[in-house]
């Protein structure tokens, strides 16, 4: 299972990482998250270890 953390100290959220048409990655959260904004950082997590990160371009 892939998890992401959207804020420091916040709980990680279950998500799916999908490759987009431009070769980037789109994260789809399994449940809605509040106050997600473009420009914010999303960290991909393996337990408590950050294994990737990216800047949020848009939220749905």
N, CA, C and O atoms as a Tripos MOL2 file, in Angstrom:
@<TRIPOS>MOLECULE
protein
  240   239    60     0     0
PROTEIN
NO_CHARGES

@<TRIPOS>ATOM
      1 N           0.8470   -1.1760    0.0000 N.3       1 UNK1
      2 CA          0.0000    0.0000    0.0000 C.3       1 UNK1
      3 C           0.8930    1.2400    0.0000 C.2       1 UNK1
      4 O           1.8880    1.3000    0.7220 O.2       1 UNK1
      5 N           0.5330    2.2040   -0.8000 N.am      2 UNK2
      6 CA          1.2490    3.4720   -0.8560 C.3       2 UNK2
      7 C           0.5740    4.4510    0.0980 C.2       2 UNK2
      8 O          -0.6520    4.4850    0.2040 O.2       2 UNK2
      9 N           1.3900    5.2470    0.7920 N.am      3 UNK3
     10 CA          0.8550    6.2480    1.7100 C.3       3 UNK3
     11 C           1.5380    7.5800    1.4280 C.2       3 UNK3
     12 O           2.6770    7.6220    0.9620 O.2       3 UNK3
     13 N           0.8320    8.6580    1.7140 N.am      4 UNK4
     14 CA          1.3950    9.9900    1.5540 C.3       4 UNK4
     15 C           1.1410   10.8030    2.8110 C.2       4 UNK4
     16 O           0.1800   10.5650    3.5430 O.2       4 UNK4
     17 N           2.0110   11.7560    3.0450 N.am      5 UNK5
     18 CA          1.8330   12.6930    4.1580 C.3       5 UNK5
     19 C           1.8130   14.0870    3.5400 C.2       5 UNK5
     20 O           2.7000   14.4460    2.7670 O.2       5 UNK5
     21 N           0.7840   14.8720    3.8920 N.am      6 UNK6
     22 CA          0.6010   16.1990    3.3020 C.3       6 UNK6
     23 C           1.0340   17.3300    4.2220 C.2       6 UNK6
     24 O           1.2270   18.4550    3.7630 O.2       6 UNK6
     25 N           1.1890   17.0540    5.5110 N.am      7 UNK7
     26 CA          1.6150   18.0680    6.4670 C.3       7 UNK7
     27 C           2.5560   17.4420    7.4870 C.2       7 UNK7
     28 O           2.4200   16.2690    7.8350 O.2       7 UNK7
     29 N           3.5040   18.2300    7.9590 N.am      8 UNK8
     30 CA          4.4240   17.7560    9.0010 C.3       8 UNK8
     31 C           3.6350   17.3590   10.2420 C.2       8 UNK8
     32 O           2.7980   18.1210   10.7240 O.2       8 UNK8
     33 N           3.8990   16.1900   10.7420 N.am      9 UNK9
     34 CA          3.2420   15.7350   11.9570 C.3       9 UNK9
     35 C           1.8540   15.1560   11.7520 C.2       9 UNK9
     36 O           1.2730   14.6080   12.6880 O.2       9 UNK9
     37 N           1.3100   15.2670   10.5420 N.am     10 UNK10
     38 CA         -0.0210   14.7180   10.2700 C.3      10 UNK10
     39 C           0.0840   13.2190    9.9980 C.2      10 UNK10
     40 O           1.1490   12.7150    9.6420 O.2      10 UNK10
     41 N          -1.0090   12.5300   10.1670 N.am     11 UNK11
     42 CA         -1.0440   11.1000    9.8530 C.3      11 UNK11
     43 C          -0.8870   10.9100    8.3460 C.2      11 UNK11
     44 O          -1.3120   11.7510    7.5540 O.2      11 UNK11
     45 N          -0.2740    9.7990    7.9660 N.am     12 UNK12
     46 CA         -0.1650    9.4970    6.5390 C.3      12 UNK12
     47 C          -1.5110    8.9840    6.0380 C.2      12 UNK12
     48 O          -2.3070    8.4420    6.8040 O.2      12 UNK12
     49 N          -1.7500    9.1620    4.7430 N.am     13 UNK13
     50 CA         -3.0180    8.7950    4.1200 C.3      13 UNK13
     51 C          -2.7800    7.7430    3.0470 C.2      13 UNK13
     52 O          -1.7990    7.8210    2.3080 O.2      13 UNK13
     53 N          -3.6660    6.7620    2.9570 N.am     14 UNK14
     54 CA         -3.5670    5.7540    1.9070 C.3      14 UNK14
     55 C          -3.8510    6.4140    0.5560 C.2      14 UNK14
     56 O          -4.7340    7.2630    0.4420 O.2      14 UNK14
     57 N          -3.0920    6.0120   -0.4590 N.am     15 UNK15
     58 CA         -3.2730    6.5910   -1.7860 C.3      15 UNK15
     59 C          -2.8000    5.6080   -2.8500 C.2      15 UNK15
     60 O          -2.1950    4.5790   -2.5490 O.2      15 UNK15
     61 N          -3.0900    5.9530   -4.0960 N.am     16 UNK16
     62 CA         -2.5730    5.2180   -5.2530 C.3      16 UNK16
     63 C          -1.7140    6.1830   -6.0460 C.2      16 UNK16
     64 O          -2.0970    7.3350   -6.2440 O.2      16 UNK16
     65 N          -0.5670    5.7310   -6.4970 N.am     17 UNK17
     66 CA          0.3320    6.5370   -7.3280 C.3      17 UNK17
     67 C           0.1860    6.0570   -8.7650 C.2      17 UNK17
     68 O           0.4920    4.9050   -9.0740 O.2      17 UNK17
     69 N          -0.2870    6.9480   -9.6490 N.am     18 UNK18
     70 CA         -0.5350    6.6110  -11.0450 C.3      18 UNK18
     71 C           0.3550    7.4560  -11.9440 C.2      18 UNK18
     72 O           0.5360    8.6470  -11.6900 O.2      18 UNK18
     73 N           0.9120    6.8580  -12.9880 N.am     19 UNK19
     74 CA          1.7020    7.6270  -13.9500 C.3      19 UNK19
     75 C           0.7440    8.4100  -14.8350 C.2      19 UNK19
     76 O          -0.2270    7.8530  -15.3470 O.2      19 UNK19
     77 N           1.0140    9.7140  -15.0200 N.am     20 UNK20
     78 CA          0.1540   10.5170  -15.8820 C.3      20 UNK20
     79 C           0.7020   10.5350  -17.3080 C.2      20 UNK20
     80 O           1.7530    9.9540  -17.5790 O.2      20 UNK20
     81 N          -0.0030   11.1960  -18.2120 N.am     21 UNK21
     82 CA          0.3540   11.2050  -19.6330 C.3      21 UNK21
     83 C           1.7080   11.8460  -19.8990 C.2      21 UNK21
     84 O           2.3390   11.5420  -20.9110 O.2      21 UNK21
     85 N           2.1690   12.7270  -19.0130 N.am     22 UNK22
     86 CA          3.4540   13.4120  -19.1970 C.3      22 UNK22
     87 C           4.6120   12.6760  -18.5280 C.2      22 UNK22
     88 O           5.7350   13.1790  -18.5150 O.2      22 UNK22
     89 N           4.3550   11.4920  -17.9760 N.am     23 UNK23
     90 CA          5.4030   10.7400  -17.2970 C.3      23 UNK23
     91 C           5.5720   11.1250  -15.8430 C.2      23 UNK23
     92 O           6.4680   10.6170  -15.1680 O.2      23 UNK23
     93 N           4.7270   12.0130  -15.3520 N.am     24 UNK24
     94 CA          4.7500   12.3920  -13.9410 C.3      24 UNK24
     95 C           3.9070   11.4220  -13.1280 C.2      24 UNK24
     96 O           3.4640   10.3930  -13.6390 O.2      24 UNK24
     97 N           3.6910   11.7490  -11.8860 N.am     25 UNK25
     98 CA          2.9110   10.8890  -10.9980 C.3      25 UNK25
     99 C           1.7080   11.6580  -10.4800 C.2      25 UNK25
    100 O           1.8220   12.8170  -10.0800 O.2      25 UNK25
    101 N           0.5600   11.0050  -10.4930 N.am     26 UNK26
    102 CA         -0.6560   11.5570   -9.9080 C.3      26 UNK26
    103 C          -0.9850   10.7210   -8.6810 C.2      26 UNK26
    104 O          -1.0880    9.4980   -8.7690 O.2      26 UNK26
    105 N          -1.1480   11.3730   -7.5460 N.am     27 UNK27
    106 CA         -1.5680   10.6710   -6.3300 C.3      27 UNK27
    107 C          -3.0760   10.7970   -6.1940 C.2      27 UNK27
    108 O          -3.6260   11.8960   -6.2510 O.2      27 UNK27
    109 N          -3.7310    9.6710   -6.0150 N.am     28 UNK28
    110 CA         -5.1700    9.6440   -5.7970 C.3      28 UNK28
    111 C          -5.3900    9.1350   -4.3790 C.2      28 UNK28
    112 O          -5.0870    7.9830   -4.0680 O.2      28 UNK28
    113 N          -5.9180   10.0010   -3.5260 N.am     29 UNK29
    114 CA         -6.1470    9.6280   -2.1260 C.3      29 UNK29
    115 C          -7.3360    8.6850   -2.0310 C.2      29 UNK29
    116 O          -8.3250    8.8550   -2.7430 O.2      29 UNK29
    117 N          -7.2430    7.6870   -1.1510 N.am     30 UNK30
    118 CA         -8.3460    6.7490   -0.9490 C.3      30 UNK30
    119 C          -9.5280    7.4180   -0.2590 C.2      30 UNK30
    120 O         -10.6710    7.0000   -0.4450 O.2      30 UNK30
    121 N          -9.2630    8.4550    0.5390 N.am     31 UNK31
    122 CA        -10.3150    9.2140    1.2120 C.3      31 UNK31
    123 C         -10.0010   10.6970    1.0730 C.2      31 UNK31
    124 O          -8.8320   11.0640    0.9550 O.2      31 UNK31
    125 N         -11.0200   11.5620    1.0830 N.am     32 UNK32
    126 CA        -10.7770   12.9980    0.9440 C.3      32 UNK32
    127 C          -9.8880   13.5510    2.0610 C.2      32 UNK32
    128 O          -9.9060   13.0590    3.1890 O.2      32 UNK32
    129 N          -9.1140   14.5800    1.7220 N.am     33 UNK33
    130 CA         -8.2880   15.2950    2.7010 C.3      33 UNK33
    131 C          -8.6820   16.7650    2.6530 C.2      33 UNK33
    132 O          -9.0000   17.2950    1.5880 O.2      33 UNK33
    133 N          -8.6610   17.4140    3.7960 N.am     34 UNK34
    134 CA         -9.0440   18.8230    3.8750 C.3      34 UNK34
    135 C          -7.8650   19.7420    3.5990 C.2      34 UNK34
    136 O          -6.7220   19.4240    3.9270 O.2      34 UNK34
    137 N          -8.1590   20.8810    2.9930 N.am     35 UNK35
    138 CA         -7.2120   21.9930    2.8250 C.3      35 UNK35
    139 C          -5.9370   21.6060    2.0790 C.2      35 UNK35
    140 O          -4.8450   22.0320    2.4550 O.2      35 UNK35
    141 N          -6.0700   20.8010    1.0220 N.am     36 UNK36
    142 CA         -4.9230   20.4840    0.1650 C.3      36 UNK36
    143 C          -4.8360   21.5860   -0.8840 C.2      36 UNK36
    144 O          -5.8300   21.8940   -1.5410 O.2      36 UNK36
    145 N          -3.6540   22.1830   -1.0480 N.am     37 UNK37
    146 CA         -3.5150   23.3350   -1.9350 C.3      37 UNK37
    147 C          -2.3350   23.1710   -2.8850 C.2      37 UNK37
    148 O          -1.3110   22.5930   -2.5220 O.2      37 UNK37
    149 N          -2.4870   23.6880   -4.1170 N.am     38 UNK38
    150 CA         -1.3480   23.7010   -5.0390 C.3      38 UNK38
    151 C          -0.1550   24.4090   -4.3900 C.2      38 UNK38
    152 O          -0.3140   25.4120   -3.6950 O.2      38 UNK38
    153 N           1.0400   23.8660   -4.6320 N.am     39 UNK39
    154 CA          2.2590   24.4170   -4.0520 C.3      39 UNK39
    155 C           2.6980   23.6960   -2.7920 C.2      39 UNK39
    156 O           3.8540   23.7930   -2.3800 O.2      39 UNK39
    157 N           1.7680   22.9710   -2.1810 N.am     40 UNK40
    158 CA          2.0730   22.1880   -0.9830 C.3      40 UNK40
    159 C           2.9180   20.9760   -1.3800 C.2      40 UNK40
    160 O           2.8520   20.5270   -2.5240 O.2      40 UNK40
    161 N           3.6990   20.4530   -0.4610 N.am     41 UNK41
    162 CA          4.5270   19.2750   -0.7030 C.3      41 UNK41
    163 C           3.7780   18.0210   -0.2780 C.2      41 UNK41
    164 O           3.1210   18.0070    0.7630 O.2      41 UNK41
    165 N           3.8770   16.9720   -1.0810 N.am     42 UNK42
    166 CA          3.3510   15.6520   -0.7240 C.3      42 UNK42
    167 C           4.5360   14.7010   -0.6340 C.2      42 UNK42
    168 O           5.3560   14.6450   -1.5500 O.2      42 UNK42
    169 N           4.6350   13.9590    0.4500 N.am     43 UNK43
    170 CA          5.7240   12.9940    0.6480 C.3      43 UNK43
    171 C           5.1710   11.5880    0.5450 C.2      43 UNK43
    172 O           4.1740   11.2620    1.1880 O.2      43 UNK43
    173 N           5.8140   10.7480   -0.2620 N.am     44 UNK44
    174 CA          5.4720    9.3280   -0.3170 C.3      44 UNK44
    175 C           6.2200    8.6320    0.8020 C.2      44 UNK44
    176 O           7.4150    8.8570    0.9940 O.2      44 UNK44
    177 N           5.5240    7.7920    1.5340 N.am     45 UNK45
    178 CA          6.0780    7.1970    2.7410 C.3      45 UNK45
    179 C           6.1510    5.6770    2.6400 C.2      45 UNK45
    180 O           5.2750    5.0410    2.0540 O.2      45 UNK45
    181 N           7.1990    5.1070    3.2140 N.am     46 UNK46
    182 CA          7.3140    3.6710    3.4720 C.3      46 UNK46
    183 C           7.5150    3.5660    4.9730 C.2      46 UNK46
    184 O           8.6370    3.6800    5.4670 O.2      46 UNK46
    185 N           6.4330    3.3510    5.6920 N.am     47 UNK47
    186 CA          6.4870    3.4260    7.1530 C.3      47 UNK47
    187 C           6.7400    4.8620    7.5640 C.2      47 UNK47
    188 O           5.9600    5.7500    7.2220 O.2      47 UNK47
    189 N           7.8260    5.1060    8.2990 N.am     48 UNK48
    190 CA          8.1810    6.4630    8.7160 C.3      48 UNK48
    191 C           9.2610    7.0790    7.8390 C.2      48 UNK48
    192 O           9.7830    8.1480    8.1570 O.2      48 UNK48
    193 N           9.6020    6.4190    6.7410 N.am     49 UNK49
    194 CA         10.6830    6.8750    5.8700 C.3      49 UNK49
    195 C          10.1070    7.5100    4.6060 C.2      49 UNK49
    196 O           9.2440    6.9230    3.9530 O.2      49 UNK49
    197 N          10.5820    8.7110    4.2610 N.am     50 UNK50
    198 CA         10.1870    9.3690    3.0150 C.3      50 UNK50
    199 C          10.9370    8.7030    1.8650 C.2      50 UNK50
    200 O          12.1670    8.6390    1.8730 O.2      50 UNK50
    201 N          10.1870    8.2030    0.8700 N.am     51 UNK51
    202 CA         10.8060    7.5400   -0.2800 C.3      51 UNK51
    203 C          10.6290    8.3430   -1.5680 C.2      51 UNK51
    204 O          11.1520    7.9640   -2.6150 O.2      51 UNK51
    205 N           9.8960    9.4440   -1.4900 N.am     52 UNK52
    206 CA          9.7150   10.3220   -2.6400 C.3      52 UNK52
    207 C           8.9130   11.5400   -2.2170 C.2      52 UNK52
    208 O           8.2720   11.5430   -1.1670 O.2      52 UNK52
    209 N           8.9570   12.5680   -3.0420 N.am     53 UNK53
    210 CA          8.1740   13.7700   -2.7410 C.3      53 UNK53
    211 C           7.9160   14.5350   -4.0230 C.2      53 UNK53
    212 O           8.5900   14.3290   -5.0320 O.2      53 UNK53
    213 N           6.9400   15.4140   -3.9730 N.am     54 UNK54
    214 CA          6.6330   16.2630   -5.1110 C.3      54 UNK54
    215 C           5.7470   17.4070   -4.6770 C.2      54 UNK54
    216 O           5.1550   17.3850   -3.5980 O.2      54 UNK54
    217 N           5.6670   18.4050   -5.5340 N.am     55 UNK55
    218 CA          4.8320   19.5690   -5.2690 C.3      55 UNK55
    219 C           3.4460   19.3360   -5.8480 C.2      55 UNK55
    220 O           3.3140   18.8920   -6.9890 O.2      55 UNK55
    221 N           2.4250   19.6270   -5.0790 N.am     56 UNK56
    222 CA          1.0480   19.4610   -5.5370 C.3      56 UNK56
    223 C           0.7520   20.5310   -6.5760 C.2      56 UNK56
    224 O           0.8980   21.7240   -6.3110 O.2      56 UNK56
    225 N           0.3320   20.0900   -7.7750 N.am     57 UNK57
    226 CA          0.0270   21.0110   -8.8690 C.3      57 UNK57
    227 C          -1.4410   21.4250   -8.8520 C.2      57 UNK57
    228 O          -1.7680   22.5560   -9.2140 O.2      57 UNK57
    229 N          -2.3250   20.5240   -8.4380 N.am     58 UNK58
    230 CA         -3.7610   20.8070   -8.4090 C.3      58 UNK58
    231 C          -4.4170   19.8280   -7.4550 C.2      58 UNK58
    232 O          -3.8630   18.7700   -7.1570 O.2      58 UNK58
    233 N          -5.5820   20.1810   -6.9850 N.am     59 UNK59
    234 CA         -6.3640   19.2430   -6.1780 C.3      59 UNK59
    235 C          -7.7560   19.1610   -6.7750 C.2      59 UNK59
    236 O          -8.2570   20.1260   -7.3530 O.2      59 UNK59
    237 N          -8.3660   18.0140   -6.6320 N.am     60 UNK60
    238 CA         -9.6940   17.8080   -7.2340 C.3      60 UNK60
    239 C         -10.7850   18.0910   -6.2310 C.2      60 UNK60
    240 O         -11.9660   17.9710   -6.5540 O.2      60 UNK60
@<TRIPOS>BOND
     1     1     2 1
     2     2     3 1
     3     3     4 2
     4     3     5 am
     5     5     6 1
     6     6     7 1
     7     7     8 2
     8     7     9 am
     9     9    10 1
    10    10    11 1
    11    11    12 2
    12    11    13 am
    13    13    14 1
    14    14    15 1
    15    15    16 2
    16    15    17 am
    17    17    18 1
    18    18    19 1
    19    19    20 2
    20    19    21 am
    21    21    22 1
    22    22    23 1
    23    23    24 2
    24    23    25 am
    25    25    26 1
    26    26    27 1
    27    27    28 2
    28    27    29 am
    29    29    30 1
    30    30    31 1
    31    31    32 2
    32    31    33 am
    33    33    34 1
    34    34    35 1
    35    35    36 2
    36    35    37 am
    37    37    38 1
    38    38    39 1
    39    39    40 2
    40    39    41 am
    41    41    42 1
    42    42    43 1
    43    43    44 2
    44    43    45 am
    45    45    46 1
    46    46    47 1
    47    47    48 2
    48    47    49 am
    49    49    50 1
    50    50    51 1
    51    51    52 2
    52    51    53 am
    53    53    54 1
    54    54    55 1
    55    55    56 2
    56    55    57 am
    57    57    58 1
    58    58    59 1
    59    59    60 2
    60    59    61 am
    61    61    62 1
    62    62    63 1
    63    63    64 2
    64    63    65 am
    65    65    66 1
    66    66    67 1
    67    67    68 2
    68    67    69 am
    69    69    70 1
    70    70    71 1
    71    71    72 2
    72    71    73 am
    73    73    74 1
    74    74    75 1
    75    75    76 2
    76    75    77 am
    77    77    78 1
    78    78    79 1
    79    79    80 2
    80    79    81 am
    81    81    82 1
    82    82    83 1
    83    83    84 2
    84    83    85 am
    85    85    86 1
    86    86    87 1
    87    87    88 2
    88    87    89 am
    89    89    90 1
    90    90    91 1
    91    91    92 2
    92    91    93 am
    93    93    94 1
    94    94    95 1
    95    95    96 2
    96    95    97 am
    97    97    98 1
    98    98    99 1
    99    99   100 2
   100    99   101 am
   101   101   102 1
   102   102   103 1
   103   103   104 2
   104   103   105 am
   105   105   106 1
   106   106   107 1
   107   107   108 2
   108   107   109 am
   109   109   110 1
   110   110   111 1
   111   111   112 2
   112   111   113 am
   113   113   114 1
   114   114   115 1
   115   115   116 2
   116   115   117 am
   117   117   118 1
   118   118   119 1
   119   119   120 2
   120   119   121 am
   121   121   122 1
   122   122   123 1
   123   123   124 2
   124   123   125 am
   125   125   126 1
   126   126   127 1
   127   127   128 2
   128   127   129 am
   129   129   130 1
   130   130   131 1
   131   131   132 2
   132   131   133 am
   133   133   134 1
   134   134   135 1
   135   135   136 2
   136   135   137 am
   137   137   138 1
   138   138   139 1
   139   139   140 2
   140   139   141 am
   141   141   142 1
   142   142   143 1
   143   143   144 2
   144   143   145 am
   145   145   146 1
   146   146   147 1
   147   147   148 2
   148   147   149 am
   149   149   150 1
   150   150   151 1
   151   151   152 2
   152   151   153 am
   153   153   154 1
   154   154   155 1
   155   155   156 2
   156   155   157 am
   157   157   158 1
   158   158   159 1
   159   159   160 2
   160   159   161 am
   161   161   162 1
   162   162   163 1
   163   163   164 2
   164   163   165 am
   165   165   166 1
   166   166   167 1
   167   167   168 2
   168   167   169 am
   169   169   170 1
   170   170   171 1
   171   171   172 2
   172   171   173 am
   173   173   174 1
   174   174   175 1
   175   175   176 2
   176   175   177 am
   177   177   178 1
   178   178   179 1
   179   179   180 2
   180   179   181 am
   181   181   182 1
   182   182   183 1
   183   183   184 2
   184   183   185 am
   185   185   186 1
   186   186   187 1
   187   187   188 2
   188   187   189 am
   189   189   190 1
   190   190   191 1
   191   191   192 2
   192   191   193 am
   193   193   194 1
   194   194   195 1
   195   195   196 2
   196   195   197 am
   197   197   198 1
   198   198   199 1
   199   199   200 2
   200   199   201 am
   201   201   202 1
   202   202   203 1
   203   203   204 2
   204   203   205 am
   205   205   206 1
   206   206   207 1
   207   207   208 2
   208   207   209 am
   209   209   210 1
   210   210   211 1
   211   211   212 2
   212   211   213 am
   213   213   214 1
   214   214   215 1
   215   215   216 2
   216   215   217 am
   217   217   218 1
   218   218   219 1
   219   219   220 2
   220   219   221 am
   221   221   222 1
   222   222   223 1
   223   223   224 2
   224   223   225 am
   225   225   226 1
   226   226   227 1
   227   227   228 2
   228   227   229 am
   229   229   230 1
   230   230   231 1
   231   231   232 2
   232   231   233 am
   233   233   234 1
   234   234   235 1
   235   235   236 2
   236   235   237 am
   237   237   238 1
   238   238   239 1
   239   239   240 2
@<TRIPOS>SUBSTRUCTURE
     1 UNK1         2 RESIDUE 1 A UNK
     2 UNK2         6 RESIDUE 1 A UNK
     3 UNK3        10 RESIDUE 1 A UNK
     4 UNK4        14 RESIDUE 1 A UNK
     5 UNK5        18 RESIDUE 1 A UNK
     6 UNK6        22 RESIDUE 1 A UNK
     7 UNK7        26 RESIDUE 1 A UNK
     8 UNK8        30 RESIDUE 1 A UNK
     9 UNK9        34 RESIDUE 1 A UNK
    10 UNK10       38 RESIDUE 1 A UNK
    11 UNK11       42 RESIDUE 1 A UNK
    12 UNK12       46 RESIDUE 1 A UNK
    13 UNK13       50 RESIDUE 1 A UNK
    14 UNK14       54 RESIDUE 1 A UNK
    15 UNK15       58 RESIDUE 1 A UNK
    16 UNK16       62 RESIDUE 1 A UNK
    17 UNK17       66 RESIDUE 1 A UNK
    18 UNK18       70 RESIDUE 1 A UNK
    19 UNK19       74 RESIDUE 1 A UNK
    20 UNK20       78 RESIDUE 1 A UNK
    21 UNK21       82 RESIDUE 1 A UNK
    22 UNK22       86 RESIDUE 1 A UNK
    23 UNK23       90 RESIDUE 1 A UNK
    24 UNK24       94 RESIDUE 1 A UNK
    25 UNK25       98 RESIDUE 1 A UNK
    26 UNK26      102 RESIDUE 1 A UNK
    27 UNK27      106 RESIDUE 1 A UNK
    28 UNK28      110 RESIDUE 1 A UNK
    29 UNK29      114 RESIDUE 1 A UNK
    30 UNK30      118 RESIDUE 1 A UNK
    31 UNK31      122 RESIDUE 1 A UNK
    32 UNK32      126 RESIDUE 1 A UNK
    33 UNK33      130 RESIDUE 1 A UNK
    34 UNK34      134 RESIDUE 1 A UNK
    35 UNK35      138 RESIDUE 1 A UNK
    36 UNK36      142 RESIDUE 1 A UNK
    37 UNK37      146 RESIDUE 1 A UNK
    38 UNK38      150 RESIDUE 1 A UNK
    39 UNK39      154 RESIDUE 1 A UNK
    40 UNK40      158 RESIDUE 1 A UNK
    41 UNK41      162 RESIDUE 1 A UNK
    42 UNK42      166 RESIDUE 1 A UNK
    43 UNK43      170 RESIDUE 1 A UNK
    44 UNK44      174 RESIDUE 1 A UNK
    45 UNK45      178 RESIDUE 1 A UNK
    46 UNK46      182 RESIDUE 1 A UNK
    47 UNK47      186 RESIDUE 1 A UNK
    48 UNK48      190 RESIDUE 1 A UNK
    49 UNK49      194 RESIDUE 1 A UNK
    50 UNK50      198 RESIDUE 1 A UNK
    51 UNK51      202 RESIDUE 1 A UNK
    52 UNK52      206 RESIDUE 1 A UNK
    53 UNK53      210 RESIDUE 1 A UNK
    54 UNK54      214 RESIDUE 1 A UNK
    55 UNK55      218 RESIDUE 1 A UNK
    56 UNK56      222 RESIDUE 1 A UNK
    57 UNK57      226 RESIDUE 1 A UNK
    58 UNK58      230 RESIDUE 1 A UNK
    59 UNK59      234 RESIDUE 1 A UNK
    60 UNK60      238 RESIDUE 1 A UNK
